[in-house]
Amino acid sequence: MFNFFTIPIKHIELPSQFPSPFHAEPHPICEVAAQQVKEHVLLQTGWHDELQQGKMFGVLVVKDAKGQIGFLAAFSGNLAGKNYHPFFVPPVADLLNPSGFFKTGEQTISFINQQVENMEANADFAACKARYELAKQQRDAEMVAAKAAVKASKVLREERRRQQPTDEERAAMVRQSQHEKAEMKRLERKWVEKIAALQAEYEIYALPIEELKVQRKTLSADLQQRLFDEFQLLNIRGEVRGLASIFQNTVQKVPPGGAGECAGPKLLQYAFLHGFTPVAMAEFWWGSSPKTEIRHHGSYYPACKGKCEPILGHMLLGMEVKYPERNGNEALQKALEVVFEDDWLLVVSKPAGMLSAPGKTGDKSAVELVSERFLGGEGAFLVHRLDMSTSGLLLIAKSAPIHRQLQAQFERRTVKKRYVAILDGLLTDNAGVIDLPISPNFLDRPRQMVDYDHGKPAITRWEVTNRSETQTRVAFYPLTGRTHQLRVHAAHRLGLGCPIAGDELYGTKALRLYLHAEYLEFCHPVSALPVCIEKKAPF
């Protein structure tokens, strides 16, 4: 599986430290290795249709015991119904072996599924279940009606008692009450006996089905645990940990589906098993974008957060890993500009690369800088947010009551916003509306994805303002305010299919993300007059 370079690499300086796999920009040596993998993939004509659906590939540049430079290649998951292919490293655990524990376990569970399906489809069982359910509905309806009648009768008696009835009438009312209570008990006994008989008839079929379901659940849990145990992952120190151990201290606690089957863990596992020294690693996408996530053919992507971050956290122990350095914040702080201010609020123009609110980076955020530089250390209340990579207008209140009033306008969607963006690609239409629900991609934060089942509504109106040979300038009018809404709507194939230039999450990294919040219109919380602020994009 050790592949030598067929393209000259002597001019490429190797990294002194292993570049972080969570940084999308690949080292040049990895780009050369990836090019050879792409050429190999193009020759595999039998994979064409499957690869059109999309597949992640990875390369790991390594040194062997003799100091020779080469690379390993891998694909995520399975390919063409197999997980072993020449040229690519093998899986960490072989789950496709027909006689292996996983396939055998799957067959057992499938057999139980078929048994359950056949038993539930039995006509006699269906008839018993229907009679049982119908009887319960009839019981409930009859008992409700009877209780209502008793209650109404009691109300009439109480009313008559307030009218000073005779002793004979009082005695008659007592007898009536006793009779009604006895009738209720007889009705309850009747239904208890009838339901019990139907339930016993129903359970002749239902209990064996339930026993099979319990057995299936137990077998599934055992199979899942054994699967986790099968993935014993190494690091350069020779330390081994299973998936369950690796994920036990994470937020999700349990390994997600497919954990350990991505290209990254496969590559490192093979390298450690065979004494290769990792030099640099990169992953790239091949084929069409998935329905939910945004992937571009041939583009490089960092290792995913949900599946791979905990695993690689263990596998990279003992290695010198270089993480990208953040740019200094001083220039950004100077670029923060007040565009509008009065006694109650202010609007600032935030530069790209600055956080709106305090985050994990330790850099000063826009709201903190406003408090320090413009409000004498007094509280600044951020009304809405912009992505760190997005520049433009940011509304900040000077007190909590003003903050609440302004936030209410955002919640009611009465605030008008206009963004300007440059897209990589040419749009054929001149305007339109994008309606794609969005939810967080919990396995690959901070990315968002299109999710019709659990996503929140996200609607964007757009119009083209200019075109060049390869790019389109557009104005965005978001009608909702979801995280990364404009970035996802621009890049997703069901949206515009053209990512915003410089979008390293959903497109291709550049000097900056070419997205700017240009216009903001809201109702002043004190004067009730409209406030319209505009700050042209710096691009």
Secondary structure as UniProt FT lines:
FT   TURN            10..11
FT   STRAND          18..19
FT   TURN            21..22
FT   HELIX           28..43
FT   HELIX           45..47
FT   HELIX           48..52
FT   STRAND          55..63
FT   TURN            65..66
FT   STRAND          69..75
FT   TURN            80..81
FT   TURN            86..87
FT   TURN            98..99
FT   HELIX           101..120
FT   HELIX           123..161
FT   TURN            162..163
FT   HELIX           167..230
FT   STRAND          232..234
FT   TURN            236..237
FT   STRAND          240..242
FT   HELIX           243..247
FT   TURN            248..249
FT   TURN            257..260
FT   HELIX           263..273
FT   TURN            274..275
FT   STRAND          277..286
FT   TURN            297..298
FT   STRAND          300..301
FT   HELIX           305..315
FT   TURN            316..318
FT   STRAND          321..322
FT   HELIX           330..335
FT   STRAND          337..341
FT   STRAND          345..350
FT   TURN            352..353
FT   HELIX           366..374
FT   TURN            376..377
FT   STRAND          381..382
FT   TURN            388..389
FT   STRAND          391..397
FT   HELIX           400..411
FT   TURN            412..413
FT   STRAND          416..424
FT   STRAND          431..435
FT   STRAND          438..440
FT   TURN            442..443
FT   TURN            445..446
FT   STRAND          448..450
FT   TURN            452..454
FT   STRAND          459..467
FT   STRAND          471..478
FT   TURN            483..484
FT   HELIX           485..491
FT   TURN            493..496
FT   TURN            504..506
FT   STRAND          515..523
FT   TURN            525..527
FT   STRAND          530..534
//
